[in-house]
Amino acid sequence: MSNLLEYKRYIGSVEFNSEDEVFHGKLEGIRDLVSYEATDVEGLKRAFHEAVDDYLAMCEKKAQKAGTGIQRRVQRASSA
């Protein structure tokens, strides 16, 4: 079982809060804080995809370079 989601080269964490019965996570490997949550797994996947798309749209709107996601950071570290 994986506690990670992947979409458009971005990785997202998966956590579960048993008190609130809510799944939540955040984009990994970027400097900005981008989080998402849902009450079921399918909803969490949708929320993660929306979070990535919204993050990329925000970066484009602000003419800010989007974080490259965790995969590129791992590749750079392993080639050093």
N, C-alpha and C positions, 0 to 999 in steps of 0.2 A: 504494500500500500504506500502510495506517495503522498506527502504532505505539500506538494508543489503543483502549481498549474503553469502551463506554458501557452503563450499566444503572441504572435508577431515578435518573436525573439525576446519576449519579456517573461520573467518568472515571477510568480506570485505565491505567497505563503498561504497555508490553510490551517486555521485554528478553530477549535470548538469551545464555546463557553457553555458548560452544562447548566449553570445557574440560569442564564437567560435563554438557553437553547437556541443559540445563534452561531452560525459559522461566520468567520471573519478572516481577513488577511490583508496583506499589503504588497505592493510591488517591491521586489528585491533588486539590489544592484544599481539603484538610482539615488541621487541626492535628495530629491523631493519626497515628501510623504504622500503617498497615494494609497488609500485604503478602500475596502469594499466589505459588504456583509450581506447575508441572506439567511433565511430560515431553513433552507434545504440545499442539497448539493447542486442541483440543476440551477437554482437561483444564484448560488455562489459563482458558478461558472459564467453565467450571464453577466453578473455584476463585475467579475474580473475582466471580462472582455470589454464591457462598457468603460471600466476604469482605464484600461490601456488606451482605448480609442479616445476617451476624453483627455487623457494626459497628452497624447500626441497632438490632438487638436489645439489644446491650450498652448503647447510649445510652439506650434506653427503660428498661432494668432499673435503670440508675444514675440515672435521671431527669435525664440530661445532654442538653443540646441537641446534636443531631447536626450535624456540619458540613454546610453547604448544598451542597457539591460545587462543582466548578469552573465550571459553566455560570452559576450565579448570580453568582459573583465576577466573571466576565468581563462579564456584563450590567451590573453596578453600575459597573465601571470604565469601560465605554464610555459610560455615561449621565452621567458626571461632567463 
